[in-house]
Amino acid sequence: KINEEIEQGTAPGATVEEIIGHEIKKVNQQLVSYKHIKNFTLQEEEFIKTTTKKIKRFEELK
């Protein structure tokens, strides 16, 4: 959906972070408060993964 908005130009001048933030606000309205998405981070590269394709969480914290 976000790609569609960017390609169609329905969000002119908006950054990817702003578009995602807007979508998160919509989702948070439907969730109870303790399940709200509080923050997010965009990153260029994929997470480091194990051979079973699970994220090495402690490697990311280093």
C-alpha positions as CSV (number, residue, x, y, z in Angstrom):
1,K,0.0,0.0,0.0
2,I,2.8,2.4,0.8
3,N,4.5,1.7,-2.5
4,E,1.2,2.5,-4.3
5,E,0.9,5.8,-2.5
6,I,4.4,6.8,-3.5
7,E,4.0,5.6,-7.1
8,Q,0.7,7.3,-7.6
9,G,1.9,10.5,-6.0
10,T,-1.0,10.6,-3.5
11,A,1.4,11.7,-0.8
12,P,3.4,14.4,-2.6
13,G,6.3,15.7,-0.7
14,A,5.9,13.1,2.1
15,T,8.9,11.0,3.1
16,V,8.7,7.3,3.6
17,E,8.9,7.8,7.4
18,E,5.9,10.2,7.3
19,I,3.8,7.8,5.2
20,I,4.7,4.8,7.5
21,G,4.0,7.0,10.6
22,H,0.6,7.9,9.2
23,E,-0.3,4.2,8.6
24,I,0.9,3.4,12.2
25,K,-1.4,6.0,13.6
26,K,-4.3,4.4,11.7
27,V,-3.4,0.9,13.1
28,N,-2.9,2.2,16.6
29,Q,-6.5,3.6,16.7
30,Q,-7.7,0.0,16.4
31,L,-5.4,-1.5,19.0
32,V,-5.6,-1.4,22.8
33,S,-3.0,1.0,24.3
34,Y,-0.5,-1.6,25.4
35,K,-0.3,-3.0,21.9
36,H,0.4,0.4,20.2
37,I,3.4,0.7,18.0
38,K,5.6,3.2,19.8
39,N,8.5,3.6,17.4
40,F,10.1,2.1,14.3
41,T,13.4,2.2,12.5
42,L,14.2,1.9,8.8
43,Q,17.5,0.3,7.9
44,E,19.2,-0.3,4.6
45,E,20.6,-3.8,5.1
46,E,18.9,-7.0,6.4
47,F,19.3,-8.3,9.9
48,I,22.1,-10.8,10.5
49,K,20.4,-14.2,10.5
50,T,21.2,-17.7,11.7
51,T,21.4,-20.7,9.3
52,T,17.7,-21.4,10.1
53,K,16.8,-17.8,9.0
54,K,16.1,-16.5,12.5
55,I,17.3,-13.0,13.4
56,K,20.4,-12.9,15.6
57,R,18.9,-10.3,18.1
58,F,22.0,-10.0,20.3
59,E,24.2,-9.4,17.3
60,E,22.1,-6.4,16.3
61,L,22.5,-4.9,19.7
62,K,26.3,-4.8,19.5
